[in-house]
Amino acid sequence: MGQTKILLIMGACVLVLLALAWRRQLEWLMNLLLRGVLGAVAIYFINLAVTAQGYPTLVGINPATVLTCSVLGFPGLAALYGLQVLHLL
């Protein structure tokens, strides 16, 4: 085989690997974004239910809480409310 063919095959392999890495990174970013949006919606509805019962709003929707829900998911949401309940005691 000539050197040109080997370089062409290596280039194609590198392009395939880069495409797969880009796809995984995009999937990870979309997952993070989706968890953040769902976490903010969950905070909104939990706060709505809590205020309907006569308690003060526990957790506000801000970048820190949305980031916590994005990175940690449901355990992060539970931790936010757990910390606020501990603060009320």
Wavefront OBJ file of the C-alpha trace (Angstrom):
o trace
v 0.000 0.000 0.000
v 1.122 3.479 -0.704
v 1.659 6.072 1.949
v -1.205 8.166 0.540
v -3.718 5.344 1.018
v -2.597 4.755 4.601
v -2.930 8.462 5.396
v -6.367 8.506 3.774
v -7.530 5.552 5.893
v -6.092 7.133 9.048
v -7.827 10.426 8.240
v -11.149 8.656 7.740
v -10.744 6.862 11.078
v -9.977 10.136 12.847
v -13.062 11.755 11.283
v -15.275 8.881 12.432
v -13.868 9.102 15.970
v -14.389 12.879 16.050
v -17.972 12.484 14.832
v -18.696 9.939 17.586
v -17.114 12.159 20.250
v -19.113 15.170 19.060
v -22.324 13.139 19.156
v -21.685 11.976 22.725
v -20.823 15.487 23.838
v -24.008 16.840 22.255
v -26.040 14.073 23.901
v -24.482 14.907 27.293
v -25.240 18.608 26.833
v -28.856 17.934 25.859
v -29.248 15.637 28.882
v -27.907 18.374 31.155
v -30.238 20.954 29.620
v -33.266 18.673 29.876
v -32.580 17.877 33.542
v -32.224 21.596 34.277
v -35.550 22.445 32.656
v -37.341 19.543 34.346
v -35.780 20.503 37.684
v -37.000 24.106 37.342
v -40.503 22.881 36.456
v -40.461 20.499 39.439
v -39.356 23.318 41.768
v -42.170 25.509 40.462
v -44.871 22.888 41.025
v -43.521 21.801 44.416
v -43.465 25.444 45.525
v -47.011 25.849 44.218
v -48.176 22.862 46.283
v -46.277 24.009 49.379
v -47.691 27.547 49.270
v -51.193 26.135 48.766
v -50.764 24.362 52.115
v -49.895 27.680 53.786
v -46.133 27.250 54.138
v -43.639 29.763 52.772
v -41.948 29.045 49.466
v -38.977 26.847 50.248
v -36.702 26.892 47.192
v -36.463 29.685 44.651
v -35.737 29.194 40.971
v -32.337 30.721 40.257
v -29.196 29.693 38.375
v -27.716 27.898 41.398
v -30.773 25.701 41.981
v -31.212 24.957 38.277
v -27.518 24.032 38.015
v -27.855 21.773 41.060
v -30.817 20.004 39.473
v -28.993 19.784 36.139
v -25.874 18.161 37.517
v -27.336 16.017 40.294
v -30.838 15.324 38.965
v -33.534 14.184 41.401
v -31.106 13.735 44.332
v -30.092 17.376 43.859
v -33.733 18.460 43.978
v -34.269 16.408 47.137
v -31.117 17.893 48.669
v -32.310 21.445 47.970
v -35.607 20.832 49.729
v -33.947 18.840 52.507
v -31.586 21.711 53.261
v -34.465 24.193 53.338
v -36.508 21.996 55.685
v -33.477 21.658 57.959
v -33.106 25.444 57.885
v -36.738 25.851 59.015
v -36.196 23.569 62.031
l 1 2 3 4 5 6 7 8 9 10 11 12 13 14 15 16 17 18 19 20 21 22 23 24 25 26 27 28 29 30 31 32 33 34 35 36 37 38 39 40 41 42 43 44 45 46 47 48 49 50 51 52 53 54 55 56 57 58 59 60 61 62 63 64 65 66 67 68 69 70 71 72 73 74 75 76 77 78 79 80 81 82 83 84 85 86 87 88 89
